């Protein structure tokens, strides 16, 4: 494990690619770091990558897809990171957490290529407006959290998530309706909807959620009985 934290003068991580046995890499509070090195993709044993509070990080390296053993990727509080291109090649990825990325306008269209993904958390991504088109290909996804994404107007594409157990939807002010395909989530056990101020109705298909054990609807003021 390598943790690099609170190094305010660090501008580069060049040379890190030589750590061929490294399994866990945490990069925390490096405000002058603008880019990650191309040789990051040489970390063939890396299983977990956590990038947090790198306020000026602008992009991910093109070689990200070479991280063939990476199972967990967390990117948080990277205020200038505008793209996640390259992560769709992380074929071993099981957990993807994306939090506090205000300039991120879209998720990769090929996100559905992450066939082993089990958990996806999207939080405080203010410019995101929808899920990528290939979302319904995530047939192993068990947990989906979407929170504090006021730009979201649609959840189209979730109907193919046949393994989904938990769906949390919170603080999505522009979401006016849920798709009828919500009823296709035959494995769903826990559905939580909170403070979606423009949500006015639930889809008729919700009655087909035969495995649903817990339904929470909190402060959705436009929702009619």
Secondary structure, 3 states (H helix, E strand, C coil): CEEEECCCCCCCCCCHHHCCCCCEEEEECCCCCCECCHHHHHCCCCCEEEEECCCCCCECCHHHHHCCCCCEEEEECCCCCCCCCCHHHCCCCCEEEEECCCCCCCCCHHHHHCCCCCEEEEECCCCCCCCCHHHHHCCCCCEEEEECCCCCCCCCCHHHCCCCCEEEEECCCCCCCCCHHHHHCCCCCEEEEECCCCCCCCCHHHHHCCCCCEEEEECCCCCCC
